[in-house]
Amino acid sequence: MNAATAERMPALYLSHGAPPLADDALWPGQLAAWSAELPRPKAILMVSAHWEEAPLALGATEAVPLVYDFWGFPEHYYQVRYEAPGAPELAESVRKLLRAPGTPVQDIPDRGLDHGAYVPLVEMFPGADIPVLQISMPTLDPRRLMDIGRKLAPLRDEGVLIVGSGFFTHNLAALRQGGIPSWSAEFDAWGHEALDTGDVDALLDFTVKSPAGQLAHPRTEHFAPLFVAMGAADAAGELRAQRSVIDGFWMGLAKRSVQFG
């Protein structure tokens, strides 16, 4: 990538929603308002809960297809298009930043954007005119993901928006229960406080130290992208420079979304 821009881009963790996010009365507007407040990115680096691959993989860098990685939805959700340009320069920068300290990297050039990437991007950057690269999570270990975020942090000074896309609570039992389950509310409140107080140790150990952690995240892939964003912030000393931009619940799940820097 080229020389640093005048303004460092923030790092984000967002709760991305299922394909029906587009039909919600509130959430799309919240995402659009958030993006309107951001500096315009030169490129976007996406880390989604829906792509686990080791070694760390880089997706498509030319024509970027979409991956409709969901089943049983009405047909119009499979007709969504998001024809963003690829980001080959960003891919090369990622390779250099990760390979230098010995992090293995592979290329999967036909792997497109999954719904954890394109669903929020449609709402935040509907023009599809910003180059996008998705990379995989090679692990769910919070410390290792945070270290990857630290290695990728220099991209922020080159105009790259680093986005971790997950869900602040993610147990699909909530969809069947109705209302806001106590475990979802308790974990959301705990996570909000831990972020506000900069309690990194608690967040890294969230499965043990949080209330209802096992219920809020029976599997941890939707919380894991937070740690990439945290690492990208920590490298710049900005972990405490964070705020929750979106909060509340969607079908019982906490949609808390956070900006660092």
Secondary structure, DSSP 4 states (H G I P E B T S, - for coil): --SPPSSPPPEEEEE---GGGGG-SSHHHHHHHHHHHSPPPSEEEEEEEEEE-SSEEE--SSS--B-----S--GGGGG----PPP-HHHHHHHHHHHHTTT--EEE-TT--B-HHHHHHHHHH-TT--S-EEEEEES---HHHHHHHHHHHGGGGGGTEEEEEEE-SS--THHHHH-S--HHHHHHHHHHHHHHHHT-HHHHHTHHHHSTTHHHH-SS-TTTTHHHHHHHHHHTTT-TTSEEEEE-SEETTEE--EEEE-
